[in-house]
């Protein structure tokens, strides 16, 4: 499967844990609010606007951020 060029918020965060699903389904282990707080603080890559109502993160930026977190 080819690597995506961009990640949408729903791919990063996924869906919440439920009584039958114990973990989030996204790439990141935190909530949407935490994601945006980290973006504002400069601790997570900034998204880009792909269209009027479409915001996404370049996959290369997110993957580099994830690599930096596992290397530390």
C-alpha positions in Angstrom: 0.0 0.0 0.0 1.5 3.4 -1.0 2.4 6.0 1.7 -0.2 8.8 1.9 0.9 12.3 1.0 -1.3 13.9 3.7 -3.0 12.8 6.9 -6.4 14.2 7.8 -7.2 14.8 11.5 -9.5 11.7 11.5 -6.5 9.6 10.4 -4.3 11.0 13.1 -6.7 10.9 16.0 -9.1 8.2 14.9 -12.2 7.3 16.9 -12.5 7.3 20.7 -12.2 4.2 22.8 -15.5 2.6 23.6 -16.5 -0.2 26.0 -15.9 -2.7 23.2 -12.7 -1.0 21.8 -10.1 -0.2 24.4 -7.8 2.0 22.3 -8.0 4.8 19.8 -7.7 3.8 16.2 -5.6 6.7 14.9 -1.8 7.2 14.6 -1.5 9.4 17.6 -2.4 8.5 21.2 -4.1 11.8 22.1 -7.3 13.8 21.5 -8.1 16.3 18.9 -7.8 19.1 21.5 -4.3 18.0 22.4 -3.3 17.8 18.8 -4.4 21.5 18.2 -2.8 22.6 21.5 0.5 21.0 20.4 0.2 22.7 16.9 -0.3 26.1 18.6 2.7 25.5 20.9 4.9 24.5 18.0 5.3 20.9 19.4 3.6 19.3 16.4 3.9 20.1 12.6 1.5 22.8 11.3 -1.2 21.6 8.9 -1.7 23.0 5.4 -5.0 24.1 3.8 -5.7 21.8 0.8 -9.1 23.5 0.1 -11.5 25.9 1.7 -12.7 23.2 4.2 -9.9 20.7 4.0 -6.9 20.8 6.4 -4.3 18.1 6.4 -0.8 17.4 7.6 2.0 16.4 5.2 2.7 12.8 5.9 6.5 13.4 5.7 6.2 16.0 8.5 4.1 13.7 10.7 6.3 10.7 10.1 9.4 12.7 10.9 7.8 14.0 14.1 6.9 10.4 15.1 10.4 9.2 14.4 11.8 12.0 16.5 9.6 10.9 19.4 10.7 7.3 19.2 14.4 8.2 18.9 14.3 10.4 22.0 
